[in-house]
Every structure is written in C-alpha cells, then in structure tokens.
C-alpha cells in the first residue's frame, strides 16, 4: 500500500506491507503526471522512524451525501435520484494520528466514517465504464461535521469545512474490490458504525461520472463516497477510528480549540 511520510524534514511516498512494519521509499511522482515515473529506490526504513502524513494532498475533496441505504433510513430521508455533492477544502485534510480540533463555534460535533477514492489522473467527463482507469486507490476517511451549524445554515459548507475536518489515511490501497467491504467506525473502542459498501446507493463508477460532469478532478483529488448508519456526536478527548477491510485503520483524537 502507498503511504506518504516525513523523515528528517523531507516528505516522500513509500510502499508498505503492514506485517513488515517497514516502508520502501519511492522516488518520483506516484501519479505519473509531473515528473519521472515512480521507482522503488531499494531503501527500506522502519515505520517507527517515519511520521505518517495524509496519503495524498488533494486540491479539493468532493463529498457525497446520503449515499448509504441504511443511513438514509436512519435519518428518514428518501434515496436521492442523483448523487448529492458538496466540497471540503484542502485545508481540512489531516493524516492518521493528527488531532481533530473541536471548534468553539459548534456544540455538536459528529463523526462520519467513509471510504475515499483517490484520483490518479486528470478526469473530466469520464463515463462510468471508464472510471476504473482514473482510480489510483482507496483510503479511509472521516467526514467531520458541525451538525448544529449544518442545520442552522441550511447548507453544508461551513459545517463541513473547518481545518482538520477531513482526516485521510493511513494508506492508499491501489487494488481493492470496493463493492463489498466492511466499514467500521469506533469511538473510544466502541463500535458506532458497522456496515458494508454494498449499501451504497450510487456505486463508485457512477460517482466519478457524476462528479466529472461538473468539475475537473486532478491527480490526488479525493471523493468521499458517503457514510453508513450510526453517525453521532463526539467530545474533546474522544478517539475516533475508521477501519475498512483491505486498507487499515484511520485514527484521530478530538481536542478542544485553544
């Protein structure tokens, strides 16, 4: 799996196998767009010697609302006829292990565990049947939401866009059967969401088609594919984790805004 890490002030990508607890350093552009094609350098480092970062640095994060049947039933909403889209800014992205800041402007912070799609090349007007060619891989995500602001505003931008409101990680799984994956969200070790990607209303190829009809996706951009049933609130001090089979576990702790 692909990770992004920092060591001695330098940021690089690497390939890791969880059982090895090592990272094999990659040189070059993993998207094969801007510089030389990526190569394995042969250098191996213990994972304990590197600082894990978000596995990609998207120019934007496109999120899909009400895309799980069990979640729609939970909140009493009809299934959408078309994918519902909203955006998170790049400044919301953090990596596994980093802190989610509970803003002073909200009194009701919610978690939403999700499967994220990472785009590997410029994508515009992509047809569903061609979508696989544009996917670099998949990672875990948290769509953190100031729920009271969402209801107060009547739209989602402010509630979803605070700094630290889009944890991604820990790694990108390049090849994954994304149509049947267990997704579990825990708060302080207690299971809060336990579902499967087969509950999606719109599959990933359809989402890529719908998004790229509207906007151009760039290498490293991310689509969050929706959250299953079981969303709820968290407090400062809580630890949230999202585990998706085939990828791993994204873990972040909530802290109060200073």
C-alpha positions in Angstrom: 0.0 0.0 0.0 1.1 3.6 -0.7 1.9 5.9 2.2 3.1 9.5 2.5 5.6 10.2 5.3 8.1 12.7 6.6 11.6 11.9 7.8 14.4 14.4 8.5 12.3 17.2 7.2 11.7 15.5 3.8 8.3 14.3 2.6 8.2 11.2 0.4 5.9 8.4 -0.7 6.6 4.8 0.1 5.2 1.3 -0.2 4.4 -0.6 2.9 3.2 -4.0 3.9 1.7 -3.9 7.4 3.2 -7.2 8.5 6.7 -6.0 7.7 6.5 -2.7 9.7 8.8 -1.2 7.0 8.4 1.3 4.3 10.1 1.0 0.9 10.9 4.5 -0.3 9.5 5.7 -3.6 11.1 8.4 -5.7 9.2 10.2 -8.5 5.6 11.2 -9.0 3.2 8.4 -7.9 0.6 10.0 -10.3 3.0 9.8 -13.2 2.0 13.3 -14.3 4.5 15.9 -13.2 7.9 14.2 -13.0 9.6 10.9 -13.8 7.7 7.8 -13.3 7.9 6.5 -9.7 10.7 4.0 -8.9 11.4 1.8 -5.9 14.8 3.1 -4.5 15.6 -0.1 -2.7 15.9 1.9 0.6 13.8 0.4 3.4 13.0 2.2 6.7 11.3 1.0 9.8 7.8 2.5 10.1 8.7 3.6 13.6 11.3 6.0 12.2 8.9 8.0 10.0 6.0 10.3 10.6 2.9 9.3 8.7 1.0 12.0 6.8 -2.2 12.1 4.9 -1.6 9.7 2.0 -2.4 12.4 -0.6 -2.8 16.2 -0.8 -6.0 16.9 -2.8 -6.7 20.2 -4.4 -10.3 19.5 -3.3 -12.4 16.8 -1.6 -15.7 16.1 -3.2 -18.2 14.5 -0.8 -21.3 12.6 -1.5 -24.3 12.9 0.8 -27.0 10.3 1.7 -25.3 7.6 -0.3 -25.9 4.6 2.0 -29.3 3.0 2.2 -29.0 2.2 5.9 -28.1 5.8 6.7 -30.9 7.2 4.6 -33.3 5.0 6.6 -31.7 6.1 9.8 -32.3 9.8 9.2 -35.7 9.3 7.5 -34.6 10.6 4.0 -35.7 9.4 0.6 -32.9 7.9 -1.5 -31.6 10.6 -3.9 -32.2 10.3 -7.6 -28.8 11.8 -8.4 -25.6 12.0 -6.3 -25.7 14.8 -3.8 -22.4 16.7 -3.8 -20.6 19.1 -1.5 -17.0 20.1 -1.1 -14.4 20.2 1.6 -11.3 22.5 1.2 -7.8 21.1 1.0 -7.1 22.8 4.3 -9.5 20.4 6.1 -7.2 17.4 5.3 -5.1 15.8 8.0 -3.5 12.4 8.4 -4.0 9.5 10.7 -2.7 10.3 14.2 -3.3 14.0 13.8 -5.8 15.9 16.0 -9.3 16.9 15.1 -10.0 20.4 16.5 -13.4 20.9 18.1 -14.2 24.5 17.1 -15.7 27.0 19.6 -18.4 27.8 17.0 -20.1 24.4 17.4 -21.7 22.5 20.3 -22.5 19.3 18.3 -19.5 17.7 16.5 -20.2 14.5 14.6 -18.1 11.7 13.0 -18.9 10.1 9.7 -16.7 7.2 8.6 -16.3 6.8 4.9 -14.5 5.1 2.0 -12.4 7.6 0.0 -11.4 7.3 -3.7 -8.1 8.8 -4.7 -7.9 10.0 -8.3 -4.7 9.3 -10.3 -5.0 11.5 -13.4 -6.9 14.5 -14.8 -10.5 13.5 -15.1 -13.3 15.4 -17.0 -16.5 13.9 -18.4 -15.5 10.4 -17.5 -18.0 7.7 -18.3 -18.8 5.2 -15.6 -17.5 2.3 -17.7 -14.1 4.1 -18.0 -13.9 5.2 -14.3 -11.5 2.4 -13.2 -8.8 3.9 -15.3 -8.9 7.1 -13.2 -8.6 5.5 -9.8 -5.2 5.4 -8.0 -6.7 3.6 -5.0 -8.8 3.8 -1.8 -8.3 5.1 1.7 -10.2 5.6 4.9 -11.8 9.0 5.7 -13.7 10.9 8.3 -16.2 13.5 7.3 -16.3 15.6 10.5 -19.3 17.8 10.7 -20.5 20.6 13.0 -24.1 19.3 13.0 -25.7 22.3 14.7 -24.2 24.7 12.1 -25.4 22.4 9.3 -29.0 22.7 10.5 -28.6 26.3 11.3 -27.2 27.3 7.9 -29.5 25.2 5.8 -26.4 24.3 3.7 -23.3 22.3 4.4 -20.2 24.4 3.6 -19.4 26.0 6.9 -20.3 22.9 8.9 -18.0 20.6 6.9 -15.1 22.9 6.1 -13.2 23.7 9.4 -9.5 22.9 9.4 -8.9 19.3 10.5 -12.4 18.2 9.4 -11.2 15.6 6.8 -8.8 13.0 8.2 -7.5 10.6 5.5 -5.3 7.5 5.8 -3.5 5.6 6.9 -2.6 4.4 3.3 -3.9 4.1 -0.2 -4.8 0.6 -1.3 -4.3 0.6 -5.1 -6.3 -2.6 -5.9 -9.4 -3.3 -3.9 -12.8 -4.9 -4.6 -14.6 -1.8 -3.3 -18.1 -3.2 -3.9 -18.1 -5.4 -0.8 -16.1 -4.0 2.0 -16.9 -3.9 5.7 -16.6 -0.4 7.2 -16.5 0.1 10.9 -16.3 3.3 12.9 -15.4 3.2 16.6 -15.4 5.9 19.3 -13.1 5.1 22.2 -13.1 1.5 21.1 -16.9 1.2 21.0 -18.4 0.3 17.6 -20.7 3.1 16.4 -20.9 2.3 12.7 -20.7 -1.2 11.2 -21.8 -1.6 7.6 -20.7 -2.6 4.1 -20.0 -0.7 0.9 -22.7 -2.8 -0.8 -25.1 -0.4 0.9 -24.1 2.4 -1.4 -27.0 4.0 -3.4 -24.6 5.0 -6.2 -21.5 2.9 -7.0 -18.1 4.5 -7.4 -18.0 4.5 -11.2 -21.3 6.4 -11.2 -20.0 8.9 -8.7 -16.9 9.5 -10.8 -19.1 10.1 -13.8 -21.4 12.5 -12.0 -18.6 14.5 -10.4 -16.6 14.9 -13.6 -19.6 16.1 -15.4 -19.4 19.1 -13.2 -15.8 19.7 -12.4 -12.3 18.5 -13.4 -10.6 16.2 -10.9 -6.9 16.5 -10.6 -4.3 13.9 -9.6 -4.6 13.3 -5.8 -8.2 14.7 -5.6 -10.5 12.7 -3.4 -14.1 11.6 -3.5 -15.7 10.7 -0.2 -18.4 8.1 -1.0 -20.9 8.7 1.8 -21.4 7.4 5.3 -23.4 4.4 6.6 -25.8 4.4 9.6 -24.7 5.1 13.1 -23.4 8.7 12.9 -23.2 10.5 16.2 -21.5 13.1 18.4 -18.1 13.2 20.0 -16.4 15.3 22.6 -12.8 16.6 23.2 -10.7 13.7 24.4 -12.6 11.1 22.3 -10.6 8.9 19.9 -12.3 8.0 16.6 -11.2 5.2 14.3 -12.4 4.1 10.9 -11.4 0.6 9.8 -12.0 -0.6 6.2 -11.0 -4.1 5.3 -8.2 -4.2 2.8 -7.0 -0.7 3.8 -6.4 -0.5 7.6 -7.4 1.9 10.4 -7.5 5.7 10.4 -7.3 7.0 14.0 -7.7 10.6 15.2 -8.3 12.2 18.6 -10.6 15.2 19.2 -9.1 18.2 21.1 -10.6 21.5 22.1 -9.8 24.6 20.1 -7.3 26.6 22.0 
